[in-house]
Amino acid sequence: MEEEKRTEIASLGEFGLIDHLTKQIQLKNPSSLKGVGDDAAVLDYSGKRVLVTTDLLLEGVHFDLTYVPLKHLGYKSAVVNFSDIYAMNGTPRQITVSLGVSKRFSVENLEALYAGIQLACDIYGVDLVGGDTSASMTGLTISITCIGEGDPDKIVYRNGARENDLICVSGDLGAAYMGLQLLEREKRIFAGETEFKPAFEGHEYLLERQLKPEARKDIVAELDKAGIVPTAMMDISDGLSSELLHICSQSHAGCRIYEERIPIDYQTAAMAEEFNMNLVTAALNGGEDYELLFTVPLEKHDTVAAIPGIRVIGHITKPDLGCCMITRDGAEITLRAQGWNSLAEEE
């Protein structure tokens, strides 16, 4: 195979690199008055609440470049930030991108990363308006800040769930986690093989959910169309159990969810069986699904249940009843926050 073209980052310098990666960017939102190229971006939000969220992704902690293509990584890095804004019932408008880059990366590598970021921005209608780059001694670091807007009377927090509210989720759960298990398995096999072809056939959905997740812009739009403002909402990044416990803690409430109502895709179930894993545990604690978890008043049941892609999985209770899942045989299992925690001590 021909060796890929490689341009050293040092040949462009910091400002030359920024110009090279961002010169094709065109602003889409009226609130973006000034983007890349000055000391700060200039934004204008007339009569709107400004929403700001930041995610930090570290190589070796949050992603593994053995099996994560840089374009996919760029796309995912942007989308997970958009998801946080949608989880507030808002609309993402701008992002800034900051990178820490070691000498092992070339200009072409960063072009691929930015291509993924820009693709996400184009699909979701978001402007890239600034950022920073720096040398790194430890590989690749990505920090993205997303700025969004929301109507004052429609922004949704985590603390608004009330007794008898319905607990709803979008999409299905556990697929991203099973996709990660598949990638990790193939990586381990690859380490001992000279000629290697990964066994991904029939698991495309799981890989897409892990490598190229989507923010649920469509669900936010459908809720708005139906005239529903959730009482509490989060996106599922660390696992259903963890996120539900956050909502209940901040809302001073308990909950009951039902095992049989948790939405799980067929590929997820098949992969869990192949790995001899508990399927419900994967759905509760896997994380990185970026689906929306939200609560709505009981009287909205028929309306919310009629929206495609939404499943009612339980209800909010008094706080003294605790947070539990009702199994298929009627037993109560206390929910525990066992999702992703990058700061947890290694066993």
Buried (B, 14 or more C-beta within 10 A) or exposed (E): EEEEEEBEBEEBEEEEBBEBBBEEBEBBBEBBEBBBBEEEBEBEBEEBBEBEBEBBBBBEEBBBBEBBBBBBBBBBBBBBBBBBBBBBBBBBBBBBBBBBBBEEBBBEBBBBBBBBBBBBBEBBEBBBBBBEBEEBEEBBBBBBBBBBBBBEEBBBBBBBBBBEBBBBBBBBBBBBBBBBBBBEBBEEEEEEEEEEEBEEEEBEBBBBBBBBBBBBBBBBEBBEEBEBBBBBBBBBBBBBBBBBBBBBBBBEBBBBBBBEBBBBBEBBBBBBEEBEBEBBBBBBBBBBBBBBBBBBBEEBBEEBEEBEBBBBBBBBBEBEBBBBBBEEEEEEEEBEBBBBEEEEEEE
